[in-house]
Amino acid sequence: SETVGEVRTSLGYVAGKLRSDAANDGARLVPFGDGTALVLTEMYEDTRYETAIYYQDGALFEAYVNADELDFETASGDRLMEVTDFEMSFAQDDLLQLTATAKNGQSQTLHVALRAEQGGQN
């Protein structure tokens, strides 16, 4: 169904971000709103950029900021896709657990192993 497809797409999107250069200087989970944001840090030249992915108001959002100028908490994120719920936690120090729930109540969980240098719980 379409809702299960959205769940798979949301999980795949976040997993892809974790495996991309956007996370080359670390991935961490931070409290955000009523839940948690996944924050990926990358250095480009002498500037630190952060990509934050978070669940809010029935959708997954992403904010990309120059971390030296702006906190992602104050940036307006781009709405990526609708999901009923999206939870992120560390199953282990180097293993991130992502769980997305569709409108029909079905949820899927994906575990993503982080590279050793990506950090962990902060």
C-alpha positions as CSV (number, residue, x, y, z in Angstrom):
1,S,0.0,0.0,0.0
2,E,1.0,3.6,-0.3
3,T,1.4,4.1,3.4
4,V,3.8,1.2,3.7
5,G,5.7,2.7,0.8
6,E,6.0,6.0,2.6
7,V,7.4,4.2,5.6
8,R,10.0,2.4,3.5
9,T,10.9,5.6,1.7
10,S,11.3,7.5,5.0
11,L,13.5,4.8,6.5
12,G,15.6,4.6,3.3
13,Y,16.0,8.3,3.1
14,V,17.4,8.6,6.6
15,A,19.6,5.5,6.2
16,G,21.0,7.0,3.0
17,K,21.8,10.3,4.7
18,L,23.6,8.4,7.5
19,R,25.7,6.7,4.8
20,S,26.4,9.9,2.9
21,D,29.0,12.6,3.3
22,A,26.5,14.6,5.2
23,A,27.5,12.5,8.2
24,N,31.3,12.6,7.6
25,D,32.0,14.3,10.9
26,G,29.5,12.6,13.2
27,A,25.9,11.7,13.8
28,R,24.1,12.3,17.1
29,L,20.6,12.3,18.5
30,V,19.4,15.4,20.4
31,P,16.1,16.2,22.1
32,F,13.9,18.2,19.8
33,G,10.3,19.3,20.4
34,D,8.3,16.2,21.6
35,G,10.9,13.8,20.2
36,T,14.4,13.5,18.9
37,A,16.3,14.9,16.0
38,L,19.1,13.2,14.2
39,V,21.9,15.7,13.6
40,L,24.6,15.0,11.0
41,T,27.7,17.2,11.0
42,E,30.0,17.9,8.1
43,M,32.9,20.2,7.7
44,Y,33.4,22.0,4.5
45,E,36.5,24.1,4.3
46,D,36.4,25.9,7.7
47,T,32.7,25.9,8.2
48,R,30.6,23.4,10.1
49,Y,27.2,22.5,8.6
50,E,24.5,20.5,10.3
51,T,21.7,18.5,8.7
52,A,18.9,17.8,11.2
53,I,16.2,15.2,10.5
54,Y,13.2,15.2,12.8
55,Y,9.6,14.2,13.1
56,Q,7.0,16.9,13.7
57,D,3.3,17.4,13.0
58,G,2.8,14.1,11.2
59,A,5.8,14.4,8.8
60,L,9.5,14.0,8.6
61,F,11.4,17.3,8.2
62,E,15.0,18.2,7.3
63,A,16.8,21.4,8.1
64,Y,20.3,22.3,6.7
65,V,22.2,25.1,8.4
66,N,25.6,26.7,8.8
67,A,26.1,25.7,12.4
68,D,28.3,28.7,13.1
69,E,25.5,31.1,12.2
70,L,22.2,29.3,13.1
71,D,20.9,26.5,15.3
72,F,18.7,24.0,13.4
73,E,16.1,24.5,16.2
74,T,15.4,28.0,14.9
75,A,15.6,27.1,11.2
76,S,12.5,26.2,9.2
77,G,12.9,22.7,7.9
78,D,11.7,21.3,4.7
79,R,8.8,18.8,4.8
80,L,10.1,15.5,3.4
81,M,7.2,13.1,3.7
82,E,4.2,12.3,5.8
83,V,4.4,9.5,8.3
84,T,2.3,8.9,11.4
85,D,5.3,8.5,13.6
86,F,9.1,8.3,13.3
87,E,11.4,7.4,16.2
88,M,15.2,7.3,16.4
89,S,17.3,5.8,19.1
90,F,20.6,4.1,19.6
91,A,20.3,0.3,20.0
92,Q,24.0,0.3,20.7
93,D,26.7,3.0,20.5
94,D,27.3,2.4,16.8
95,L,23.9,1.1,15.8
96,L,21.0,3.5,15.2
97,Q,17.4,2.2,15.3
98,L,14.9,3.9,13.1
99,T,11.2,3.1,13.4
100,A,8.5,4.6,11.1
101,T,4.8,4.1,11.4
102,A,2.3,4.4,8.6
103,K,-1.3,5.7,8.8
104,N,-2.6,2.2,9.0
105,G,-0.6,1.6,12.2
106,Q,1.9,-0.7,10.6
107,S,5.5,0.1,11.6
108,Q,8.8,-0.9,10.3
109,T,12.2,-0.8,12.0
110,L,15.6,-0.4,10.3
111,H,19.0,-0.7,12.0
112,V,21.8,1.3,10.5
113,A,25.4,0.7,11.6
114,L,27.4,3.9,11.9
115,R,31.0,4.2,10.9
116,A,33.4,4.2,13.9
117,E,34.2,7.9,13.6
118,Q,30.5,8.9,13.5
119,G,30.1,9.2,17.2
120,G,27.0,8.1,19.0
121,Q,24.9,9.2,21.8
122,N,25.3,12.8,22.9
